[in-house]
């Protein structure tokens, strides 16, 4: 075993008192975490010593028996990302090593294990049934992109899960300011965000037209609006048109490799994750051209029916997302994702969600709306919210205060009734 790997294994074994376990296998993954943070994750699977080694070797590669401990840490900083006791069978010394499921004790332990400060960097979202969920925050104000922490216990009050995902703000990267946005001063933005959307009703197998507020963020100072996207995503909104089809097609789709596993040498090099690189203008223009050529081949009769919505980096590839142009906006729009090799920018595969949408093919078309947008807006006025949120700006590596314009309610466009959107 490599010296660096052995050092990490020995430190984890000592920290979590794993004398009753043996290391079955380990992997290193390169992950692009939220807010542009890329990390190398060292993942270990520890089996109980009382499990027969021969039997363990004959088990399926990815099958972990009850009592297995899965531990994931940052390869470089050694920060703990995940601690899982498979099957809810916790450590024999769980009550000595970990907290009991009391809110105060769990918060104290999370602070200790993460070096985060409760109230300033994370807040509690829920605490019930021996399960605790926390989220990233700035002085109890939520942040985007989100960060989450989960802590769970079994029926014997023994820890069975700790996980931390996403990004948590640090003090010198937050532009603190008092929140000053009020709903009554932002009616013009609410009106702009009022949309008529068709929502499927599964039990009745029909579409229902609903007026609702399309979420958007507005800057606390200056009132600039922002449709927030956490990844390296370029908004395009370019209609695709052509006069003639193009011969040829993707004869064989290349299987998409979503694995993020890397070698020890790659982890030691500590290269940035490719998903965090900005998309250059040259890449954008070539992706647009080849997306149009792809559509001319695979959907030759669809000129003018599609728009390139975004171009983004994802899982080591570059994707262009297309959305169909349609009169009625549906909550599940028709989409095509064209997948390009990051290095050659050649189309390697594509995903069309038509198969998913075919399940709604027999749904009855929505009734004509009888309620105007003006009437719907008047009905929704008292149900509109402006919630403070700190948004991360990757170009500046800073968090700025915004108000999230939204509403949990909508208006049935066929009869004017106010409905709670979670109930649909």
Secondary structure in CASP SS format (residue, H / E / C, confidence):
PFRMAT SS
TARGET T0000
AUTHOR 0000-0000-0000
METHOD secondary structure of the structure
MODEL  1
X C 1.00
X C 1.00
X H 1.00
X H 1.00
X H 1.00
X H 1.00
X H 1.00
X H 1.00
X H 1.00
X H 1.00
X H 1.00
X H 1.00
X H 1.00
X H 1.00
X H 1.00
X C 1.00
X C 1.00
X C 1.00
X C 1.00
X C 1.00
X E 1.00
X E 1.00
X E 1.00
X E 1.00
X E 1.00
X E 1.00
X E 1.00
X E 1.00
X E 1.00
X E 1.00
X E 1.00
X E 1.00
X C 1.00
X H 1.00
X H 1.00
X H 1.00
X C 1.00
X E 1.00
X E 1.00
X E 1.00
X E 1.00
X E 1.00
X E 1.00
X E 1.00
X E 1.00
X E 1.00
X E 1.00
X E 1.00
X C 1.00
X C 1.00
X C 1.00
X C 1.00
X H 1.00
X H 1.00
X H 1.00
X H 1.00
X H 1.00
X H 1.00
X C 1.00
X C 1.00
X C 1.00
X C 1.00
X C 1.00
X C 1.00
X C 1.00
X C 1.00
X C 1.00
X C 1.00
X E 1.00
X E 1.00
X E 1.00
X E 1.00
X E 1.00
X E 1.00
X C 1.00
X C 1.00
X C 1.00
X C 1.00
X C 1.00
X E 1.00
X E 1.00
X E 1.00
X E 1.00
X E 1.00
X E 1.00
X H 1.00
X H 1.00
X H 1.00
X C 1.00
X C 1.00
X C 1.00
X C 1.00
X C 1.00
X H 1.00
X H 1.00
X H 1.00
X H 1.00
X C 1.00
X C 1.00
X C 1.00
X C 1.00
X C 1.00
X H 1.00
X H 1.00
X H 1.00
X H 1.00
X H 1.00
X H 1.00
X H 1.00
X H 1.00
X H 1.00
X H 1.00
X H 1.00
X H 1.00
X C 1.00
X C 1.00
X C 1.00
X E 1.00
X C 1.00
X C 1.00
X C 1.00
X E 1.00
X E 1.00
X E 1.00
X E 1.00
X E 1.00
X E 1.00
X E 1.00
X C 1.00
X C 1.00
X E 1.00
X E 1.00
X E 1.00
X E 1.00
X E 1.00
X E 1.00
X E 1.00
X E 1.00
X C 1.00
X C 1.00
X E 1.00
X E 1.00
X E 1.00
X E 1.00
X C 1.00
X C 1.00
X E 1.00
X E 1.00
X E 1.00
X E 1.00
X E 1.00
X E 1.00
X E 1.00
X C 1.00
X C 1.00
X C 1.00
X C 1.00
X C 1.00
X E 1.00
X E 1.00
X E 1.00
X E 1.00
X E 1.00
X E 1.00
X E 1.00
X E 1.00
X C 1.00
X C 1.00
X C 1.00
X C 1.00
X H 1.00
X H 1.00
X H 1.00
X E 1.00
X C 1.00
X C 1.00
X C 1.00
X C 1.00
X C 1.00
X C 1.00
X C 1.00
X C 1.00
X H 1.00
X H 1.00
X H 1.00
X C 1.00
X H 1.00
X H 1.00
X H 1.00
X H 1.00
X H 1.00
X H 1.00
X H 1.00
X E 1.00
X E 1.00
X E 1.00
X E 1.00
X E 1.00
X E 1.00
X E 1.00
X E 1.00
X C 1.00
X C 1.00
X C 1.00
X C 1.00
X E 1.00
X E 1.00
X E 1.00
X E 1.00
X E 1.00
X E 1.00
X E 1.00
X E 1.00
X C 1.00
X C 1.00
X E 1.00
X E 1.00
X E 1.00
X E 1.00
X C 1.00
X C 1.00
X C 1.00
X C 1.00
X C 1.00
X E 1.00
X E 1.00
X C 1.00
X C 1.00
X C 1.00
X C 1.00
X C 1.00
X C 1.00
X E 1.00
X E 1.00
X E 1.00
X E 1.00
X E 1.00
X E 1.00
X E 1.00
X E 1.00
X C 1.00
X C 1.00
X C 1.00
X C 1.00
X C 1.00
X C 1.00
X C 1.00
X C 1.00
X C 1.00
X C 1.00
X C 1.00
X C 1.00
X C 1.00
X C 1.00
X C 1.00
X C 1.00
X C 1.00
X C 1.00
X C 1.00
X C 1.00
X E 1.00
X C 1.00
X C 1.00
X H 1.00
X H 1.00
X H 1.00
X H 1.00
X H 1.00
X H 1.00
X C 1.00
X C 1.00
X C 1.00
X C 1.00
X H 1.00
X H 1.00
X H 1.00
X C 1.00
X C 1.00
X C 1.00
X C 1.00
X H 1.00
X H 1.00
X H 1.00
X H 1.00
X H 1.00
X H 1.00
X H 1.00
X H 1.00
X H 1.00
X H 1.00
X H 1.00
X H 1.00
X H 1.00
X H 1.00
X H 1.00
X H 1.00
X H 1.00
X H 1.00
X C 1.00
X C 1.00
X C 1.00
X C 1.00
X C 1.00
X C 1.00
X C 1.00
X E 1.00
X E 1.00
X E 1.00
X E 1.00
X E 1.00
X E 1.00
X E 1.00
X E 1.00
X E 1.00
X C 1.00
X C 1.00
X E 1.00
X E 1.00
X E 1.00
X E 1.00
X E 1.00
X E 1.00
X E 1.00
X E 1.00
X C 1.00
X C 1.00
X C 1.00
X C 1.00
X E 1.00
X E 1.00
X C 1.00
X C 1.00
X C 1.00
X C 1.00
X E 1.00
X E 1.00
X E 1.00
X E 1.00
X E 1.00
X E 1.00
X E 1.00
X C 1.00
X C 1.00
X C 1.00
X C 1.00
X C 1.00
X E 1.00
X E 1.00
X E 1.00
X E 1.00
X E 1.00
X E 1.00
X C 1.00
X H 1.00
X H 1.00
X H 1.00
X H 1.00
X H 1.00
X H 1.00
X H 1.00
X C 1.00
X C 1.00
X C 1.00
X E 1.00
X C 1.00
X C 1.00
X C 1.00
X C 1.00
X C 1.00
X C 1.00
X C 1.00
X C 1.00
X H 1.00
X H 1.00
X H 1.00
X H 1.00
X H 1.00
X H 1.00
X H 1.00
X H 1.00
X H 1.00
X H 1.00
X H 1.00
X C 1.00
X E 1.00
X E 1.00
X E 1.00
X E 1.00
X E 1.00
X E 1.00
X E 1.00
X E 1.00
X E 1.00
X C 1.00
X C 1.00
X C 1.00
X C 1.00
X E 1.00
X E 1.00
X E 1.00
X E 1.00
X E 1.00
X E 1.00
X E 1.00
X E 1.00
X E 1.00
X C 1.00
X C 1.00
X E 1.00
X E 1.00
X E 1.00
X E 1.00
X C 1.00
X C 1.00
X C 1.00
X C 1.00
X C 1.00
X E 1.00
X E 1.00
X E 1.00
X H 1.00
X H 1.00
X H 1.00
X C 1.00
END
